[in-house]
Amino acid sequence: MNFRALFRVAWQALVRNAFRSLLTTLGIIIGVSAVITSMAIGNGARAAVAAQLARLGSNLIVVIPGSIVSGGVNLGAGARQSLTPQDATSIAKEVPGVAAVAPQTQITAQVVASGNNWSTTVIGTSPSWMQVQNWTMAQGSFFTDADMKSASKSAVLGATVAANLFPAGDAIGSTINIKGAPFTVIGVLAAKGQSGFGRDQDDQVIVPLTSMQLRLNGQTWLGSISISAQSPDAVSTVVSSTQALLRLNHRLTPGQQDDFSVRNIADVQAAASETSRIQSLLLAGVAAVSLIVGGIGIMNIMLVSVTERTREIGIRLAIGARQRDVLMQFLVEAVTLACIGGAIGVALGLGASLLTSKVAGWSVIIAPTSVLISFTFAALVGILFGFYPARRASQLNPIEALRHE
């Protein structure tokens, strides 16, 4: 018997008990749709986390001053005045694998312009800050190395600051006042929104580091140094080389502790990505249980079908059908049930994913591989759980089967 004939006979048998066949496929339908939906939500969550972390910067490494004890009180990381602009310069020149270095210091100040005022964070840094922090301009331009050398009174506004100080959108070329010092707005940063920690990344003003030190805070030390590695593979080398270089610059002996701390954002990114991946696999694993339950349902119904059609099987064997033909007939029925359930499950899974995205506002990514894997798994379930009933049918004794009522 060829496959086409087997499929026709299987289809006729399934249609005769259409409602029972539909109920049998429910487990497969629910399982496949659940796998597709959970993997789509998991992929979307992983992509959202990756995008959120990417806003922190590309292959970002942050160096901050170490802790200091004052009056018996440990003031914690960042309290020392141990980092200098010279440290940033030497890192950029001497550490291999570095793409860019941005020295940074910041204050909180009331910024005044055109009758409006806004309390915000003012950051003093270098032109490399744009590359290190993975930022782009919405209007105007960022300050240059020439602005750094001349301690230019130039300022770049975050989107939140620009919206509050210049509601009409006329920020470029305007003058803002920071702690009594006038600065000319030369650019507005593209909006990034909130960070993963809930901080408004657009609520900031960026000025040249030299201008910050000369006109705003009078400090010669840095609050941090941000480093961008050339590639993810270079991060560990940059971290170790930076630590060795700073210990040398700060003349620390082997017995002395570091007076700085190096933090690797790539570790955070990897941990978040791995957490999302495990959550996706967990959701898919839970959904796969439904496929197993569906397979048990198929096996149960196929055993019932074999019992109901024992006489029919006996007649087929008596008129010349081989055991292999009977085996294939019932196996095709089981696989057909599973594939029909898989196809319906795929449609429901795609619909549920899109509905979840629209109603709940969650980011979902439907990967073709998840659809293919879930449908293939449904077909395999049909084969695995349909084989035993099919084999049992093929091994019936024709004489005993013909006597069955």
N, C-alpha and C positions, 0 to 999 in steps of 0.2 A: 504493500500500500504506500503510495507516494505521500509527500507531506501535504500537498493540496487537498487530497482526499481525507487525510487525517484531520486537517484543520476544519474541513466542512462537517465531518461527523462530530467533532468536538463542539463546534459552534451550535449544531442542532441540539446536542445534548444539553448545552448550557441554556439555550433559549427556551427549551421545554420547561425548565425551572428557573425562569428569569429572576424572580424575586429572591429565591434562595441564593442564586449566583451573586446577586448584588450584595446581599447581606454578607456573603462569604468574603467578598473583596473589600469590605469596610475596613478591616484591619490594615490591609495593604494601602488603601487610599489614605487613611489617617497617618500611617507611618511615613509614606513618601512625602505627603504634604507637610508633615511636621519636620522632616529632615530638611527639606528645601527651605522652609520658612526660618527654621532655627539657624541654618548655615548662612542665609541671607542677612539675618539680623546680626549674627556674629561677625560676618565679614564687614558689614557696615560699621559696627562698633569698633572693630580693629582699625579700620580706615580712619574713623573719626578721631580715635586716640592718637594714631600716627600723625594726622594732620595737626592736632592740637600740640603735640610735642614738637613737631617740625617748626612751629611758630617760635619756639624757644631759641632756635638757631640751628645751623647745620654742623653736625659733629661737634657740638659745643662742649668746651671745657671751661670751667670758671675757677679762678684762683682768688681766694679771699684772705684777708689777714687772719692771723691766729688769735688765740685768746690771751687775756692778760689778767693777772690777779692784782686787785687794788684794795688795800685795807682788809685783806683776808677774803675778799669776795671775788670769785671767778666771773669775769664779765662776759665770757663766752666768745665764740668765734666771731671775728670781725672787729674786735675791740682794739687790737694792736694797730700801730701806725708803721707797719713793716713793709708795705708795698709802695714802690715809687714808679714814676714814669720811666725811669732808667731800666727797671725790671721788665717792663713791657717791651721796651726797645730791644733789650738783649734777647728776650724770648723770640721776638720776630726775626732776629738776625741769626741766632745760634741754634735754635731747636729745629731738628729736621721734621718734615711732615706738617709744618704749620702753614695754613693758607692765609690767615689774617689774625691780627691781634688788636684788641680794642681796650686801652686803659679806661677806667671809668670811676667817677666819683659823683655823688648826688646829694642834693639837699631838698627839703620841702619849703616852698616859698609861695607867697601870694603874687600872682602875675596880674598886672593891670594893663588894660588897653581899651581905648575908645569908650570910656565910661563904664566898662565892664571889668570885673575882676574874678579870678579863679585860683583856688589853692591847688597846687599840683606838684609833681615831682620834677625837679630840674636836674638833668643829667649832663655832666661834662665828659666828653669823650673825644675820640679821633674819627677821621673820615672812614676808617675801617669798620666802624660800628655797624654800618649798613650791611656789609657782607657777613659779619660775624652773627648778627641778630636776624639775618635773613629777612630784611625789610625792603620795601619799595616806596617810591614817592608817588603821592597823588597829585601834587602841584609843586611847581618850582623845582629847586635842587637842594642837595645837601652841601654842607660847607666842605672846603677843600684843604689840602695841606698848607696852602698859602694863608688861609684863614687861621689855621692852627699857629703858624709861625708868627703872625701879626697880632694874635689874640683878638681877632675880629669880633665885633659885637653883633654876630649873626646868630639867628635862632631858627630852629626847625620845630614846628608844632605837631603834636599828636592830634588825631582827628577829634577827640573829645575836647581838648583845649581850644582848638580852632573853632569848633561849633559854639562854645560858650563865650569866647572872647569876640568872635566875629560872626555873628548869626547871619549876616548878609553874604558871607563868603568872600570878603575882600581882605583876606589875611596877608597875602603876598605883598611885600613892600611896606606894610604897616609897621608901626613901632610899638613894642611892648616894654613894660617896665618891670624889671625883676630886682627886688631889694634896692630900689633907687637907681639902678643902672639901666639905661635904655638899650634895647636890642632890636635889630631890624629882622623881621620875619622874611626868610628867603625860601622857605618850603613848608609843605604840609605832608606828613606821612600818610601812606595808605592805611585804612582802618584794619585792625586785626581782631578787635573785640576782646572778650574776656579770655584770660589764660585758664589752664586747667585748674588753677588754684583760686579762681574767682576774682583775680585782680584785673582791672581795666587797663589793658596794655596801651591804649590810646591816650591815657591821661598822663602826658608827660611833655616836657619841653627839652629839646636837645641843643646844647651849645658846645662850642669848642672847649676842650679841656683847659687850655691855657687861659681862656676868658673866664672860665669858672674859677680857676685858682687865683687869677689876678683881681677879678672884680666882684666875685660873689662869696667864696668861702675862705680864701686866703690859705688854703691847705697845700702842702707840698707832697702829701702822700695820697694814695689811691684807696678807694673803697673796694675795688675788685679789678681783676683783669680777665676779660673774656677772650678765649682762644678758639678759633675754628680750625679743626684738623682738615687735611686735604682729602681724607677718605675715612670711612668707618674703621678700616683696618689700621690706620695710622694713629688712632686715638690713644691706644695703650702706650705706644712709643712716645707720643707727645707728652702724655701724663708723666711718665717716668723721667724723661729728659728735662721737663720743666721743673720737677721736684729737685733733681740733681743740680740744675743751673741756679735755682733760687737759693739753695743751701750754700752754694759756692759764693753767690753774690752777697748773701747776708753773713758770710764768714761764720757759719755754724760748724762747730766741731762734731765729730762722730757721736759724742755722748749727748749732745744737745738735741732737744726736740725741735721740730719745724716750727717756725713762727708764722706759718701760713698754712692754708688748707687748699687742696686741689680737688675739685668736685667734677665728676664725669657725668654729664647729662646723658651720654649714650647708654650708660648702665640703666638709667631710669627708662629710657626709650625701649631698651631690650626687655626689661622686666614687664613693662606695660603691654608690649606686644605679645610676650609669652603668656601673660595672664589672659588676654583676650583670646588667644589661640586655644588655651585650655578650656576656657568657658564655651567656646564654639564647639569644641570636640565633645564636651560634656552634654551640651544641648542636643547635639546630633546623636550621641550615644543613647540618651533617654528616648529620643524619637525613634531610634532603630529598634527599641524594644517593641514598639507597635508593629513593626514589620515582622518580628518573630512571632508575635501573637497572631498576626494575620496569617502567617505560614501555618501555624497550628490549626487555625480555622479552616484553611484550605485542605490540610490533611484529613481533618475530621469529616468534612463534607465529602471528600473524595472516597473515604472509607464507606460512608453511608451510600454513596452512589454505586460503589462496587457491590454492596449488599443488595441494593434495589435492582441492579441490572445483572444479577448472577445468571439468570436464564438467558438473557441476551448474549452474555459472554460465552455461555455454553454452546449456543447456536453458532456463533462465529467460529469457535474452535472446531465444532463438529463439521462445518462445511469447508474447512481447509485453512482457516486463519492461523497463523503461527503465533507462538507466545510473544515473539518480538512485536508483532502487529498490535496485539492487545496492550502490551506494555506501552508502546508508543502512543496509542490512542488515548489512554488515560493520562499519560504524562503530558501530552499536548493540551489536554483539557485543563490540567493544573497550571501549566505555563500560561495558557490563554487567559485564565482567570487572573493570574498574577499580573500579566501585562496590561490587561484592561484596568485593573485596579491601579497599577503604576501610572498609566496614562491619565486617568482621572485625578490621581494624587498630584501629578506634576502640574496639571491645570489649576487645581485648588491651591497648591503651594505657591505658584506664581501669583495667583490672585490675592492670597493671604499676605504675601510679602509686600505687594504694592499697596494693599489696603492698610497694612500696619504703618507703612511709610507715610501715607496720606493722613490717616486718622491720628496716630500717635506722634507723628512728626519725627520718627526715628529714621536714621540713615540706614538703608538696606542696600546690599550689593548682591545681585543674583548671579552667581558664577555658573557658566555652562557646565563645568565639571561636576558641581553639586547635583544638577539635574540629571546628568548622565550616570553618575554614581548611584543615585537613589533609584533610578529606573532599572539599572542593571542589577542592583541588589534585589529589587522586587522580582525580577525574572529568575534570579538564582534561588530566591525563596520558593518560587513555584516549582522549580526543578527539585530542590532538596526535600521539600515537604510533600511533593507529589509523587516521588519515586516509590515510596513504600506502598501506598495504595495501588499504584500502577503495577508494581511487581506482584502484589498479592492477587490482583485480577488476572495477570498473565499465568499464574501458577495454579489456577482453579482446574480441577478435574472436569473435563467436558461432560462425563456421564453424570457426576454428582451435580454439576451446574444445571443440566437439562431436567433433573428431577426437582430442582428448587422451585417452590411456588412463590 
